[in-house]
Amino acid sequence: QVHLVESGGGLVQSGGSLALSCAASGSAAMFSVYGMGWYRQAPGKERELVAKTSSDGRRQYGDSVKGRFTITRDNANHTVHLHMTSLPPEDTAVYYCNAEPPIATMIHSWGRGPPVTVSY
């Protein structure tokens, strides 16, 4: 299991942009075989996928963020970033970094989750 430390987040006005970063413990070689992603949970709602990137660089986005959010990974520095643009208040949530191990039976790792608040 890897240790994830997120940074970024905070308060932004509607229509603005914000970036999140997530740094993983361990070596770059280990990081490179993990799928990395971002999930979010708004008050009263279930946790949902925001974006994820596989070890081979393929990306997947939640329907509500397609075209507005971009996920990138930096294997050399074992970090993953989420760039968010055109934010409406509906994007307000706690955003969690996730590390998906290469073996299905291994445990996923989660960050503590920086809150993102989009004001009207």
CYANA upper distance limits for C-alpha pairs under 8 A (distance plus 0.5 A):
  1 GLN  CA    106 MET  CA      8.39
  1 GLN  CA    107 ILE  CA      7.05
  1 GLN  CA    108 HIS  CA      7.50
  1 GLN  CA    109 SER  CA      6.51
  2 VAL  CA     24 ALA  CA      6.84
  2 VAL  CA     25 SER  CA      6.14
  2 VAL  CA     26 GLY  CA      7.38
  2 VAL  CA     99 ALA  CA      7.92
  2 VAL  CA    109 SER  CA      6.53
  3 HIS  CA     24 ALA  CA      6.18
  3 HIS  CA     25 SER  CA      5.68
  3 HIS  CA    109 SER  CA      7.46
  3 HIS  CA    110 TRP  CA      8.23
  3 HIS  CA    111 GLY  CA      7.90
  4 LEU  CA     22 CYS  CA      6.86
  4 LEU  CA     23 ALA  CA      6.15
  4 LEU  CA     24 ALA  CA      5.14
  4 LEU  CA     25 SER  CA      7.01
  4 LEU  CA     97 CYS  CA      7.63
  4 LEU  CA     98 ASN  CA      8.35
  4 LEU  CA     99 ALA  CA      8.48
  4 LEU  CA    109 SER  CA      7.76
  4 LEU  CA    110 TRP  CA      6.99
  4 LEU  CA    111 GLY  CA      5.44
  4 LEU  CA    112 ARG  CA      8.44
  5 VAL  CA     22 CYS  CA      5.97
  5 VAL  CA     23 ALA  CA      5.73
  5 VAL  CA     24 ALA  CA      7.05
  5 VAL  CA    111 GLY  CA      6.42
  5 VAL  CA    112 ARG  CA      7.93
  6 GLU  CA     20 LEU  CA      7.57
  6 GLU  CA     21 SER  CA      6.00
  6 GLU  CA     22 CYS  CA      4.73
  6 GLU  CA     23 ALA  CA      6.86
  6 GLU  CA     97 CYS  CA      7.46
  6 GLU  CA    111 GLY  CA      6.97
  6 GLU  CA    112 ARG  CA      7.87
  6 GLU  CA    113 GLY  CA      7.42
  6 GLU  CA    114 PRO  CA      7.29
  7 SER  CA     20 LEU  CA      6.32
  7 SER  CA     21 SER  CA      5.69
  7 SER  CA     22 CYS  CA      6.83
  7 SER  CA    114 PRO  CA      7.47
  8 GLY  CA     18 LEU  CA      8.16
  8 GLY  CA     19 ALA  CA      6.49
  8 GLY  CA     20 LEU  CA      5.09
  8 GLY  CA     21 SER  CA      6.78
  8 GLY  CA    114 PRO  CA      7.56
  9 GLY  CA     18 LEU  CA      7.21
  9 GLY  CA     19 ALA  CA      7.18
  9 GLY  CA     20 LEU  CA      6.41
  9 GLY  CA    114 PRO  CA      6.15
  9 GLY  CA    115 PRO  CA      6.39
  9 GLY  CA    116 VAL  CA      5.52
  9 GLY  CA    117 THR  CA      8.43
 10 GLY  CA    114 PRO  CA      7.93
 10 GLY  CA    115 PRO  CA      6.56
 10 GLY  CA    116 VAL  CA      5.42
 10 GLY  CA    117 THR  CA      6.55
 11 LEU  CA    116 VAL  CA      6.58
 11 LEU  CA    117 THR  CA      5.27
 11 LEU  CA    118 VAL  CA      6.44
 11 LEU  CA    119 SER  CA      7.73
 12 VAL  CA     16 GLY  CA      6.64
 12 VAL  CA     17 SER  CA      7.70
 12 VAL  CA     18 LEU  CA      7.76
 12 VAL  CA    116 VAL  CA      8.31
 12 VAL  CA    117 THR  CA      6.82
 12 VAL  CA    118 VAL  CA      5.51
 12 VAL  CA    119 SER  CA      6.76
 13 GLN  CA     87 LEU  CA      8.24
 13 GLN  CA    118 VAL  CA      5.89
 13 GLN  CA    119 SER  CA      5.34
 13 GLN  CA    120 TYR  CA      6.81
 14 SER  CA     86 SER  CA      7.74
 14 SER  CA     87 LEU  CA      5.97
 14 SER  CA     88 PRO  CA      5.37
 14 SER  CA     89 PRO  CA      6.57
 14 SER  CA    118 VAL  CA      6.09
 14 SER  CA    119 SER  CA      6.05
 14 SER  CA    120 TYR  CA      5.89
 15 GLY  CA     85 THR  CA      7.65
 15 GLY  CA     86 SER  CA      4.77
 15 GLY  CA     87 LEU  CA      5.23
 15 GLY  CA     88 PRO  CA      6.37
 16 GLY  CA     85 THR  CA      6.58
 16 GLY  CA     86 SER  CA      5.91
 16 GLY  CA     87 LEU  CA      6.01
 17 SER  CA     83 HIS  CA      8.03
 17 SER  CA     84 MET  CA      5.90
 17 SER  CA     85 THR  CA      4.74
 17 SER  CA     86 SER  CA      6.63
 17 SER  CA     87 LEU  CA      6.80
 18 LEU  CA     83 HIS  CA      6.69
 18 LEU  CA     84 MET  CA      5.71
 18 LEU  CA     85 THR  CA      7.09
 19 ALA  CA     81 HIS  CA      7.62
 19 ALA  CA     82 LEU  CA      6.09
 19 ALA  CA     83 HIS  CA      4.99
 19 ALA  CA     84 MET  CA      6.37
 20 LEU  CA     81 HIS  CA      6.11
 20 LEU  CA     82 LEU  CA      5.52
 20 LEU  CA     83 HIS  CA      7.01
 21 SER  CA     79 THR  CA      7.39
 21 SER  CA     80 VAL  CA      6.29
 21 SER  CA     81 HIS  CA      4.89
 21 SER  CA     82 LEU  CA      6.85
 22 CYS  CA     79 THR  CA      5.91
 22 CYS  CA     80 VAL  CA      5.74
 22 CYS  CA     81 HIS  CA      6.79
 22 CYS  CA     97 CYS  CA      6.88
 23 ALA  CA     77 ASN  CA      8.41
 23 ALA  CA     78 HIS  CA      6.53
 23 ALA  CA     79 THR  CA      4.92
 23 ALA  CA     80 VAL  CA      7.19
 24 ALA  CA     31 PHE  CA      7.76
 24 ALA  CA     78 HIS  CA      6.17
 24 ALA  CA     79 THR  CA      6.62
 25 SER  CA     78 HIS  CA      8.10
 26 GLY  CA     30 MET  CA      7.12
 26 GLY  CA     31 PHE  CA      7.56
 27 SER  CA     31 PHE  CA      6.75
 27 SER  CA     78 HIS  CA      7.87
 28 ALA  CA     32 SER  CA      6.59
 28 ALA  CA     75 ASN  CA      6.21
 28 ALA  CA     76 ALA  CA      5.89
 28 ALA  CA     77 ASN  CA      6.96
 28 ALA  CA     78 HIS  CA      5.91
 29 ALA  CA     33 VAL  CA      7.64
 29 ALA  CA     75 ASN  CA      8.20
 30 MET  CA     34 TYR  CA      7.61
 31 PHE  CA     75 ASN  CA      6.89
 31 PHE  CA     78 HIS  CA      6.19
 32 SER  CA     55 SER  CA      6.27
 32 SER  CA     75 ASN  CA      5.99
 32 SER  CA     78 HIS  CA      7.99
 33 VAL  CA     55 SER  CA      5.52
 33 VAL  CA    101 PRO  CA      7.82
 33 VAL  CA    102 PRO  CA      6.59
 34 TYR  CA     54 SER  CA      7.48
 34 TYR  CA     55 SER  CA      6.01
 34 TYR  CA     99 ALA  CA      6.74
 34 TYR  CA    100 GLU  CA      5.98
 34 TYR  CA    101 PRO  CA      5.43
 34 TYR  CA    102 PRO  CA      6.12
 35 GLY  CA     52 LYS  CA      7.66
 35 GLY  CA     53 THR  CA      6.29
 35 GLY  CA     54 SER  CA      4.78
 35 GLY  CA     55 SER  CA      5.64
 35 GLY  CA     99 ALA  CA      6.35
 35 GLY  CA    100 GLU  CA      5.25
 35 GLY  CA    101 PRO  CA      6.99
 35 GLY  CA    102 PRO  CA      7.78
 36 MET  CA     52 LYS  CA      6.10
 36 MET  CA     53 THR  CA      5.92
 36 MET  CA     54 SER  CA      6.90
 36 MET  CA     55 SER  CA      8.24
 36 MET  CA     73 ARG  CA      8.39
 36 MET  CA     80 VAL  CA      7.48
 36 MET  CA     97 CYS  CA      7.96
 36 MET  CA     98 ASN  CA      6.19
 36 MET  CA     99 ALA  CA      5.23
 36 MET  CA    100 GLU  CA      6.55
 37 GLY  CA     49 LEU  CA      8.43
 37 GLY  CA     50 VAL  CA      8.06
 37 GLY  CA     51 ALA  CA      6.04
 37 GLY  CA     52 LYS  CA      4.24
 37 GLY  CA     53 THR  CA      6.51
 37 GLY  CA     71 ILE  CA      8.43
 37 GLY  CA     80 VAL  CA      8.27
 37 GLY  CA     97 CYS  CA      6.35
 37 GLY  CA     98 ASN  CA      5.53
 37 GLY  CA     99 ALA  CA      7.05
 37 GLY  CA    100 GLU  CA      8.43
 38 TRP  CA     49 LEU  CA      6.99
 38 TRP  CA     50 VAL  CA      5.90
 38 TRP  CA     51 ALA  CA      5.82
 38 TRP  CA     52 LYS  CA      6.59
 38 TRP  CA     82 LEU  CA      8.14
 38 TRP  CA     95 TYR  CA      7.08
 38 TRP  CA     96 TYR  CA      6.01
 38 TRP  CA     97 CYS  CA      5.16
 38 TRP  CA     98 ASN  CA      6.36
 39 TYR  CA     47 ARG  CA      7.01
 39 TYR  CA     48 GLU  CA      5.92
 39 TYR  CA     49 LEU  CA      4.97
 39 TYR  CA     50 VAL  CA      5.41
 39 TYR  CA     51 ALA  CA      7.43
 39 TYR  CA     95 TYR  CA      6.16
 39 TYR  CA     96 TYR  CA      5.59
 39 TYR  CA     97 CYS  CA      6.99
 39 TYR  CA     98 ASN  CA      7.73
 40 ARG  CA     47 ARG  CA      5.93
 40 ARG  CA     48 GLU  CA      6.00
 40 ARG  CA     49 LEU  CA      7.08
 40 ARG  CA     50 VAL  CA      6.97
 40 ARG  CA     93 ALA  CA      6.41
 40 ARG  CA     94 VAL  CA      5.87
 40 ARG  CA     95 TYR  CA      4.73
 40 ARG  CA     96 TYR  CA      6.28
 41 GLN  CA     45 LYS  CA      6.72
 41 GLN  CA     46 GLU  CA      6.39
 41 GLN  CA     47 ARG  CA      4.82
 41 GLN  CA     48 GLU  CA      6.87
 41 GLN  CA     93 ALA  CA      5.79
 41 GLN  CA     94 VAL  CA      5.84
 41 GLN  CA     95 TYR  CA      7.13
 42 ALA  CA     46 GLU  CA      7.75
 42 ALA  CA     47 ARG  CA      7.89
 42 ALA  CA     92 THR  CA      6.98
 42 ALA  CA     93 ALA  CA      4.69
 42 ALA  CA     94 VAL  CA      6.82
 43 PRO  CA     93 ALA  CA      7.53
 48 GLU  CA     62 GLY  CA      8.40
 49 LEU  CA     61 TYR  CA      7.76
 49 LEU  CA     62 GLY  CA      6.17
 50 VAL  CA     61 TYR  CA      6.23
 50 VAL  CA     62 GLY  CA      5.41
 50 VAL  CA     65 VAL  CA      7.36
 51 ALA  CA     59 ARG  CA      7.63
 51 ALA  CA     60 GLN  CA      6.01
 51 ALA  CA     61 TYR  CA      4.76
 51 ALA  CA     62 GLY  CA      6.56
 51 ALA  CA     69 PHE  CA      8.42
 51 ALA  CA     70 THR  CA      8.24
 51 ALA  CA     71 ILE  CA      6.91
 52 LYS  CA     59 ARG  CA      6.14
 52 LYS  CA     60 GLN  CA      5.82
 52 LYS  CA     61 TYR  CA      7.08
 52 LYS  CA     71 ILE  CA      7.36
 53 THR  CA     57 GLY  CA      6.15
 53 THR  CA     58 ARG  CA      5.87
 53 THR  CA     59 ARG  CA      4.87
 53 THR  CA     60 GLN  CA      6.92
 53 THR  CA     71 ILE  CA      7.59
 53 THR  CA     72 THR  CA      7.93
 53 THR  CA     73 ARG  CA      8.01
 54 SER  CA     58 ARG  CA      5.74
 54 SER  CA     59 ARG  CA      7.05
 57 GLY  CA     73 ARG  CA      8.45
 59 ARG  CA     71 ILE  CA      7.94
 61 TYR  CA     65 VAL  CA      7.13
 61 TYR  CA     66 LYS  CA      6.34
 62 GLY  CA     66 LYS  CA      6.88
 65 VAL  CA     69 PHE  CA      6.13
 68 ARG  CA     84 MET  CA      6.60
 68 ARG  CA     85 THR  CA      5.73
 68 ARG  CA     86 SER  CA      6.86
 69 PHE  CA     82 LEU  CA      7.31
 69 PHE  CA     83 HIS  CA      6.03
 69 PHE  CA     84 MET  CA      4.97
 69 PHE  CA     85 THR  CA      6.63
 70 THR  CA     82 LEU  CA      6.19
 70 THR  CA     83 HIS  CA      5.63
 70 THR  CA     84 MET  CA      7.12
 71 ILE  CA     80 VAL  CA      7.67
 71 ILE  CA     81 HIS  CA      6.13
 71 ILE  CA     82 LEU  CA      5.09
 71 ILE  CA     83 HIS  CA      6.93
 72 THR  CA     80 VAL  CA      6.21
 72 THR  CA     81 HIS  CA      5.76
 72 THR  CA     82 LEU  CA      7.10
 73 ARG  CA     78 HIS  CA      8.03
 73 ARG  CA     79 THR  CA      6.37
 73 ARG  CA     80 VAL  CA      4.72
 73 ARG  CA     81 HIS  CA      6.69
 74 ASP  CA     78 HIS  CA      6.19
 74 ASP  CA     79 THR  CA      5.74
 74 ASP  CA     80 VAL  CA      6.58
 75 ASN  CA     79 THR  CA      7.00
 87 LEU  CA     91 ASP  CA      6.83
 87 LEU  CA    118 VAL  CA      7.29
 88 PRO  CA     92 THR  CA      8.41
 88 PRO  CA    118 VAL  CA      6.82
 88 PRO  CA    119 SER  CA      8.37
 88 PRO  CA    120 TYR  CA      8.23
 89 PRO  CA    117 THR  CA      7.79
 89 PRO  CA    118 VAL  CA      5.11
 89 PRO  CA    119 SER  CA      6.24
 89 PRO  CA    120 TYR  CA      6.75
 90 GLU  CA    118 VAL  CA      8.03
 91 ASP  CA    116 VAL  CA      8.14
 91 ASP  CA    117 THR  CA      8.01
 91 ASP  CA    118 VAL  CA      7.17
 92 THR  CA    115 PRO  CA      8.21
 92 THR  CA    116 VAL  CA      5.89
 92 THR  CA    117 THR  CA      5.10
 92 THR  CA    118 VAL  CA      5.89
 93 ALA  CA    115 PRO  CA      6.41
 93 ALA  CA    116 VAL  CA      6.00
 93 ALA  CA    117 THR  CA      7.12
 94 VAL  CA    113 GLY  CA      6.13
 94 VAL  CA    114 PRO  CA      6.20
 94 VAL  CA    115 PRO  CA      4.65
 94 VAL  CA    116 VAL  CA      6.44
 95 TYR  CA    113 GLY  CA      5.50
 95 TYR  CA    114 PRO  CA      6.11
 95 TYR  CA    115 PRO  CA      6.56
 95 TYR  CA    116 VAL  CA      7.47
 96 TYR  CA    110 TRP  CA      7.06
 96 TYR  CA    111 GLY  CA      6.11
 96 TYR  CA    112 ARG  CA      6.98
 96 TYR  CA    113 GLY  CA      4.77
 96 TYR  CA    114 PRO  CA      7.43
 97 CYS  CA    110 TRP  CA      6.19
 97 CYS  CA    111 GLY  CA      5.58
 97 CYS  CA    112 ARG  CA      8.32
 97 CYS  CA    113 GLY  CA      7.29
 98 ASN  CA    108 HIS  CA      7.42
 98 ASN  CA    109 SER  CA      6.15
 98 ASN  CA    110 TRP  CA      5.22
 98 ASN  CA    111 GLY  CA      7.05
 99 ALA  CA    108 HIS  CA      6.18
 99 ALA  CA    109 SER  CA      5.53
 99 ALA  CA    110 TRP  CA      7.05
100 GLU  CA    107 ILE  CA      8.16
100 GLU  CA    108 HIS  CA      5.55
100 GLU  CA    109 SER  CA      7.36
101 PRO  CA    106 MET  CA      6.64
101 PRO  CA    107 ILE  CA      7.52
101 PRO  CA    108 HIS  CA      6.74
102 PRO  CA    106 MET  CA      8.30
